[in-house]
Amino acid sequence: MFAELCITSNFTFLTGASHPEEYAERAALIGLSALAIADRNSVAGIVRAWSQLREIRHQIAEREAALTDGPIGPPRPDQLPAPPGLTITNLPRLIPAARLCFTDGIEATALATTRRGWATLCRLLTQGRRRAPKGDCELHLRDLPPPLAGLPLLRPPP
């Protein structure tokens, strides 16, 4: 099984092109087991991807209910064709992530594997945004907590 762990969405200006919702939908369509949207010094895309995956989960539940309990609502007239669409049966796991770009010249993808890791990642990004002008983030390697509190760091592919 394949999982994409370093996607940048359109929240990373001039780098990512697609909306987080599109990534979530495509991941479900092609059967990815997990997805991590890692925007540059930001977790902005994660909320929209999570909302889209919640909607997909709702659609899967409705389809399963229709199979066991019958269709909901009035029946489609026989002369009308079935509406176009793809059947999604997979729901990928959304992994909170961020592409950390340090002023020391190092870039790394941080994946939060626990709630504590997510809190640490958000705290780190908040600290970097507070010390920089609006719209920027100034992170230093010394800002990282010693044990990294549930944040495995990965180098992005070249």
N, C-alpha and C positions, 0 to 999 in steps of 0.2 A: 504494500500500500504506500502511496506517495503523499507527502504533506508539504505544502508550500509555506516556508517559514520566514520569508524576507520580501514581501510585496510592499511597494510604496504606492499609495493611492494618490488621487489628485490633491490631497491635502499637503503633499510634498511638492511645492511649487516648482515647475519646470523639470520635474523628474518623473513623477507618477502621472499617468494619463487617465486611468479609469476611476470611476466612483467606487467606494467601498462596497456599496450595494451590488454593483455589477460583479465584483470579485466574489462576493458571497454566493450569488446566484450561480455563477459559472463553476465555482468549486463544488456546489451541490450537484450540478448537472453532470460534471465529468467524474464524480465519485471520489473526490479527495477526502482523505480521512480527517485532515486538520488544515487550518489556515491561520496564518499570523500576518496581520497587516502592520508593517513596521515603518511608519512614517518618520521623517527626519526630525529628531528631537520633539516628537509629538505623539499623542495617542488619540488624536482627533478622529481618525477614520474608524476606530474600533466601535464606537457607539452606533454608527450607521450600519456597519456590517452586522453587528449583533441584532439590530432591529430587523434587518432583512432576513437573517437566519431564523428569527422568532416567527416571522411571517411564513417562511417556508415550512417550519415545524407545524404551524397551524394548518397549512394546506395539506400536508401529509396526514395529519390527524383527521381532517375532514374527509379525505379520500378513503382512509381506512374505515371510518365510521359509515360511509356510504356503502362500502363493500359488505359490511356485516348487517347494517340496519336498513339498507336501501337508500336511494337518493333523497336528498333534502330539497324540498320545494317542488314546484309543478314539473311534470315531465316535459322533456323537449319534444316538440312535434316531430313526427317521423319524416316530414318533408325537409326539415332543416338539417344541414350537415353538423357534425360534431364540431365544437369550436377548436381552432388550432391550439397547439400547446405541447409541451414536453412533460412527461411524467417524471417528477423528481422523487426518488425514494431514499436518497442519501442526505444526511444532515451532518456536515463537517463540524468538527470541534473548533471553536474560535479561541486562539491562544493570544492573550494580550502581549504586545510587543512594541518596541520602539527602536529606531536606528539612532544610536547615540553618536553624535559627532562632537568630539572633544576639541578644545582649543589647542591641546597638546599634539594634534595631528593624527590622532587615532580615531577610527570609526569602527563601531561594533554594533551588532544586533543584540538587544537584550530581550529575552523571552521570560515573562513572569510565569513561573510554574506553580506558585502558591499565592494565596491572598496576601501573605506578608511580602512576597516578591512584587506583587502588583502595587501595594502601598509604597514600597521602597522605590519602585520605578516612578510613580507619580510624584513622590516627595523630591526625588532627584531632578525631575523635569521642572517642577515648580521652583526649586532653588535656582536652577539655571535661567529660568525666565524672569525671576525677580531681579537678578543682577544685570540683566541686559535691557536695551531699549525695547519698546513695544514691537512685537513680531519676531524678535530674535531670542536665542537661547545660548547662554554662555556656560558651558560645562567644562570642568577640569577633572583630570583623573583623580586628584586628591578628594573630590566630592564623593567618590564611591565609598560606601561603607566597607569595612574590612572583609566580612564574610560574604558580601554581595547578597545576602538575605534572599536566596531563592532566584537570583538572576543569572542564569548561565549566559556568558557572552560568546557570541560567534562572530567570526569575521565574515563579512558579506563576500559573495563570490566576485572575482575580478571582472 
